[in-house]
Amino acid sequence: MKRYSAFAVAREALRFHSGWERAWRNPEPKKKYGVIIIGAGGHGLATAYYLGRNFGIKNVAVIEKGWLGGGNTGRNTTIIRSNYLQDPSAAIYEKARGLYETLSQDLNFNVMFSPRGVMMLAQTQHEIRGYQRTAHANALQGVVTEFILPKRVKELCPIINLDGPRYPVLGALWQPRGGTARHDAVAWGYARACSDMGMDIIQKCEVTAVHQKDGKVSGVETTKGTIECDKLGIVVAGHSGVLADMAGFRLPVESVALQALVSEPIKPCMDVVVMANTVHGYMSQSDKGEMVIGGGADGYNNYTQRGSFHHVEETVRALVETFPMISRLKMLRWWGGIVDMTGDRSPILSKTPLENCFINCGWGTGGFKAIPGSGWGMAELMAKGFSPLTDEFSMWRFKEGKFIDESVAAGVAH
């Protein structure tokens, strides 16, 4: 793989960009792999990458029923933060945030990480107490956050209205090293690095069955034929329950749509990410100038990947009070992603009842921010059978009553 650099751009400009090679190969599947990862989104590709980088496991296939990064990885609002309350959550999200900071250099691919800062508004007395508690917990966890007062909120985000009639801004939980990244670039960067290590990324290849022998996984049936494997990782977000059923076990998750929208592009007016959890809305400005707006998940189970007018109206109505200027903007487009929710709003990274079959799911509304940490922990779990990052996120914690309750820190997921 040729390295990307300023010199490479200049060289290719002189020869009319005729020398660029494909970012990743498009091979036909082999008969057998050491590891198969189902799902070529951010989490699946990151798992494959860290299997190769950290453990030298490179006989890997990443199988995707659609196109690479075409699921939730390309359908989110790109927020990156780690200000979670519970210790296991803070550990894996802070690992991810730290990896994001050097990800462009690690992958030799610009993921456009922007540590612009994330603030979560406190608009009720209950939220003030909750965020102050989280700030104290973060201090013990080594996660840099602080609770700031309304004056500081206004300094960081001048377009905000502090004196809303229903929900005035009373303060905020501020994480200065949080931010955003380019969602597509994260998937593309991981895919390019995986392909360079010799891994196969197989698109348009839907898994229709999971094969097992003597209680162990033995392979998968796909629309491109049978592919055998020694280990299987299921990393398919909202369709996790479907794949788990193929493998012969049930998951404590439900799938719902999470919707978002962007406005027409405007001049720069907001260089932080703001989340207003009381009214279920969050907003940032993209590098192209669009206001990226997200809200709560649908109130019913579904597999819809499109928006709905009532949800757009509900989300924008809630945010207009806090950001009056958006009332004058036109909506450019809107969409939905299928998120898988657990009862405690924390993910599952776990072994399964089927030996050598592992699952990564249940990220709800927080999947994008966790991609590098999730991939790091999942790769360690698959390679070694144990990872300190994933130990608390077993699928059996619901049976054992060991919940990791993040219904508040997950923001709009409750």
N, C-alpha and C positions, 0 to 999 in steps of 0.2 A: 504493500500500500504506500503510495506517495504521500509524504507529509504535506499538509496545508500550511502555507506561510505567506508572508507578504512577497517574498521572492518568487514563490510559485505563481501567485496571482500576476505579478509583473511579467514573468516568463510566458505564461499562457496568453496574456494580452498581446504580446508581440507575435504570437502565432495563431491569433484569432480563436483562442480557447479550444483548439483542436486536440489538445493533449490530455484533457481531463479523463480519468477512468471512472467507471461506475463506482458509486460509493459502497455498494455491497453486491455480492454475487447473487444470482437467482437460480440456484441449482435444483435438480430433481432429487427427491429423497433417496437416501440409501436404504438398504434392507434393514440395517440395524445401527443403533447408536448407543453409546454408553448412557447418555441422558437425553430425554426429550422434555422440552418445556412447551406446554400448550399455552399460547398467548403471546403474540409479538407486540405487546404494548410496552410501556416504560418498565413496569415491574418484571415482566418476563425477560426482556432484553437485558436489564440490569442483572438479573439472576444469572443468566448465561455468561455475561461479561465477567462477573466476579468469580464464577466457577473457573473460568479460564485464567484470569489474572492472579487470583489468590491461591488457587489450588491446582493449577495446571491441567484441569479437566476440560479438554477441547473437543472431544468427540461428542458434540452436542448439536441437536437440531431444535430450532425454535419454530413451532408450527402455528400458523395464523389462518383462520378461516376466511378473513377478509384481506385487507391490506395493512401493512406495517404501520402501527400507530393510529389506526383508524377508529379505535374505540374511545374509551375515556381519556386516553393520553392526548388525543387531539380535540377533546370536547370539554376541557375544563377552563378555569379562570387563572391558572398558573401561580397561585399564591404559595409561598414557601415560608414556613414558620415552624417553631418548635416549642412554643410557650404552652405546653400541656401540663396538666396538674399531676397526674400519676407518674411515678418514677419509671416504669417500663415504657410508657408512651414518650416521656421526655427524652429517654435514652435513645430510642430508635429514630425519633424525629430530629433530635440534635445531631445524631450521626449523619443523617441525610443532609441536613442543612450545612454541616461542615464539609461534606463531600461535594455539595453543589458549588462551594466557593472555588474549588480547584478543578471542577469537572471539565471545563473547556480545555485546560492544559492536559489533564489525564487522557482525554479522548482525542486530542488534536482536532477538536470540532467546537466551534463557537456556539454554546448553548444559551448565550445572551443572559447569563445570570446577572440580576440587578438587585443588589442589597440595599434597596431604597427604604426599608423599614416597614413594619406592619403595626398598626394600632387597632385595638379592639375596644370600641367605645363602651363606656359604662353610662347607661341612661336611666338606671334605677338605683336605689340604695342597695338593693340586693346584689346588683352587678358590681358595685363598688367593693362590697365585702368579698365577693367571689374573686375578683381580679386582684385585690390586695393579697388574698390568701394564695393565689397562683403565683404572684410575684415573689412571695416568701418561699414557696416550694421551689420555684425556679432557681432562686439564689442557692438553695441547698443542693440542687441538681447540677449546678454549674452552667445554667442557661441564663444568658444576660437579658433580663427584662426589667422594667420598672413601671410603677403606677404613676402616671403624670396627671396634672390638674388641667382644667379647661383652658387656661391661658396658654400652656405649652401645646395643647392640641391645636389651638388656633394658629400658633406660630408654625407648626409643622404642616398644617393643611388650611391655608387661608380661605378657601372657598366654602368651608364648613359653616353651618349655622348652629351656634351653640345654644340658642334660646328657643328651641322648638316648643310649641304649645303642649304637645303630648309627651314627648320624650326629650327633654333638654340634655345636652352633653355635660355630664358631671365629672368626667375624667376618662382615662383610657389606660389599658395595659399596652405598653410600648416595647416592641422588640426591634431595636435599631438594625440588627443584622439579618432580619427577615427580608423578604422581597418577592421577586418574580423571576421566571426564566421563560425561554421560548419552548413551549411544550413539544412542538414537532421536532425541534432541533435536539432535544434530549433523546427522543426515540431514534432519530437518524444517527446521532453520534454514537450511541450504544450499538446500533445495528452495524455501523461501519467498523467499529472496533471488533465486534464479534466475528464478522465476516473475515477480517484480516487475520484472526487467530485460526481460521479454518472451519469455523462453525457454519452450519447450513441454516439459512433463514428461508423457510418454505411458506410462501403466501398462497392464498386461494386454495387452502388445503384444510377442509373441515374435518374434525374428529367426530366419528359417528359411533364409536364403541371403544371401551377400554378392556384389553385382554388381561387375564390373570391365570396363573398356574400355581397350584399348591399354596394359595394365599398370598402370592407375590405378583406384582405387576409384571407383565411380560411384553407388553406393547400396546399399540393403538391401531384401530381401523380408521382409515381416512378416505376421503374422496379421491386420493391418489394412491390407494392401496394400503396394505398392511405394513406397518413399520414396527420393528421390535426394539426393545430398550431394556436396560438394566434398572434404570431409575426414571421416574416420571414426576414432573412438577406441573401442577395445575395452577395457572395464573391468569384467570379469565374474567376477573371482576364480576360484573352483573350476571354472568352466566355460570358462576361457580356451582350453584345448586344443580344445574343441568349436567355438568361434567361429573360432579360427585355422585349423582344418581347412576351415571354410566359405570362408575367405579364401584358401586354397591354400598354406598353409605350416604347418610343425610347430613346436611349442614344446618346450623342454627342461624340462617341468614334469610333476608327477604330482599327482593330487588325492586327498586323504584327509580323513577326518572328524576334527575336533578337538572334544572334548566338554567340557562344563562343567556345573555345578550350583549351586543356591543352597539354603541351609538355611531353616528357619523363621525369622521375624524375632525378634531378641533385642535387649536393651538395648545401647547403645554399649559396645564393649569393645576396639576396634581402630581406630585412626585413621591407619594407614599401610598401604601395600601390601607384602606379603612374598612373595618368590619363592624357592622351595627347589628349585633345579634338579637337585641330586643325586638327589632322590627324585621328581622330576617333579610338582611341585605348587606352586600359588600361591594366595594368598587375600587378600581385602580385605573390608571391610564396607560394604554399600550404605547409601544415605541412609534406606532403609526398614528397616534393621536386619538384612537377610539377610547371611549369610556367603557371599560369592561365591567359588567354588572351581573352579579349572581344573587340567588336567593335560596329559599328552602327547598327541600325535596318534596315531591308530590305526596299527597296524603293517602295514596292507594298503590298497591303493587302493580307494576307494569314493566314492559320492556320497550318503551317508546324512546326513540332518539330524535325527537323533534320537540319544538316548543309548543306552548298553548297560550292563547291570548289572555285567559283569566289569570294565569300565573305571572305573565309579564306585567299586567296591570297591577297585580297585588304587590309585586316586588318594587316596581318603580314608584307606586303611590307611597310606599313606606319610606323610600329613600328621598323623595322630593322634599320632605320636611327638613331633613338634615342637609341636603344639597339642593337648594332651590334652583340653581342654574341648570340642572339636568331637565327641568320641565320644558325647556326650550329646544331640546335636542331631538333629532329624528333617530329612530332605531334603524340600524343598518341590517342586522341579521340576528337570529336567535336560534337556539338549538337545545338538545337534551343529551344527557349521558346516562347510562344505566349503572347505578351504584348499588352495591350490595351492603346492606345494613345488618349489623349484629345487635343484640339486645343491649350491650353495654357501650356501643358505639366505638369499640376498639377492634383492631383487625385480628385475623386468624393467620398465623404462620406456624404450620404444624405438620407432624407426621399424621397419617390417617390409619384407619383400620386395615387398609390394604398395604401390605409391607412394600417398602421402597417407593411408595406413592406419597407425595408431599403436596400440601396446598397452601396457597397464599391468597387470601381474600378478605372481605369484610372491611375494607378501608373506608367505605361510606363516602363522605364528601372530602376526605383528606388524603386521597391517594397520590396525587401528583407530588405534593411536598415531600412524600416519604420515599420516592423511587430509589435513590441511591442507597439509603439505609435499609430499605426493604430488600433490595437485591443483594446487599452485602450479607445480611442476616440469613436470608433464604439460601444463598449459596453455601454458607457455612453449615447450615442445618442439613442440606442435601449431601454435602461432602463428608462431614464428620459425624452426623447424627445428633449434633447438639450445637446450639449457639446461645450465648448469654443475651443477645439482642432479642431472640425469639422465644426464649424459655417460658415467659409468662403468657405468651399468646397462643397457647395450646387450644385446640378445638374442644378439649375435654374440660376446660375451666368452667363452662356453663353447667356441666353435670356436677362438678365439684364445688360450685358456688364461689369460685375465685375470680369474681368479676373485676374488670379494669374500667371503672365507670368514667367515661369521658364525654358524657352527654352535654356538659356545659362547655368544656374546652373545645369540643368539636364544633362549637359555634352554631351553625345552622342545621346540624344533623339531628336535632332533638324535636 
